[in-house]
Amino acid sequence: MAWRVGRAAPPGTCVQAASSLKEAARRVCDDPPDAVVVSVPRARLPWAEFQRLCAEQRPPVPVLYESCLEEGALEANLAPAGGTALFLPKPASPAVLRQALVGLLAAARSGSTSFGSLV
């Protein structure tokens, strides 16, 4: 996923990978990034808690979920939390992923707290 995001992200964007949900949560708390991209696996993990953690940062850390789950964002408990999350079905084309990343980063860097209508 880091490779795909790195290729789709705007030039100059630093892309880092976390090997687990716990590591990602620690990074969000210790040094909040501009945005987070999550490749949601089929395993049921506490994504709603992670999303809430990101939304509670100041400024909020937007999250882009790319999921292979057959159900939609609402059924997977990944509904936008106050507009700070986007949901893309997998596999998102490189163009769609790039559009989402560019919009998400632009909104985050401008201090916007609503990212729900970028894709």
N, C-alpha and C positions, 0 to 999 in steps of 0.2 A: 504494500500500500504506500509506503514512504516513497518508493520509486515513482509510482503513478502520480502522487501528489506533487512531488518535486518537479516532474515534467510538466504538470498542468499549472503550477503556481506561477504568479507573476515573477519576472526576473528580480533577483535580490532577496527573495523570500527564503528565510531559513527554515528548513523542514527537519524536524526531529522525530524519531520513532520511540514509542514506549512499548515494552514487551508485555505489559499486562494492564488491566484496568486499575489496579492498585498503584502502579508506577505512574500512570497517566494522572490519576487524582492527586498524587503527591506533587507532581510537576505543576499542576494547575494551582495548587495552594502555595508552593514555594516560590515559583517564578511564573506568574500567569502569562501565557502566550497571547498573541493577537487573536488566534482562533485555534480550534481543535477539529480535526477530521477523524472520524471513527469509522472503521470498517466493521460493521456489526456481524458477528458470527451467528450461527444457528443456536449456539448455547445461550441459555437464558441467564443474563448477568444483570446486575442492578443498574441499568443504564439511566433510569429515572433519577436515581440518587446522584449519579455522575453529572447528569445534565443540570440538576438543581445546584450542585457544587459550582459548576461553571457559571451559572446564572447569578449566583450570589457574590461572585468576585466583583471588585470595583476597579475599573469598569467591568461589566459582564464579559465573559469569554464566550463568543458564539461557537456553536458546535454544528458541524456538517456530518450527518450520519449517512453512510452509504450501506445499504442493507440488502442481503440476499433472502431475508425473511419473506415468506409468501404473503403474510398479512401486511396491512399498511402501518403507518406510523402510530395511529391511535391504538390499534390492537397490540402493538409491541411496546406500549407505554413510552413512546418517543414523540409524543405530541409537542409542538413548540411551547416552551416554557416562557411565557411573556415575550414571545417573538425572538428568543435567542437561539433557536435551533432550526435547521433545515433538514429535510429527509429526501434522499435520492434512492430510487430502486437500483439495485445492482444488476447488471453492470451498467454504470453510467458511461456514456461515450466520453472520450477525452474532451470534446468540445463542451459538453454539458458540465463535466467536472470542472473544467477551467472557468467557465462562466460563473458557476457557483462559488468557486474559490475567489475569483477576482471581486465579485460582489460582496462576499462575506468579509474579506479583508478590507475592502474600501469602507464598508459600513463600520467595521470595528475600529479602524484607524481614524475615522471621522468622529468617533465618540457616540455613534448611534446606538440605541438600545433596542432597535427593532430590526431583525434580520429575516423575518418570516416571509417576505414577498420577493426575495431575490432570485428565486429560480422559477 
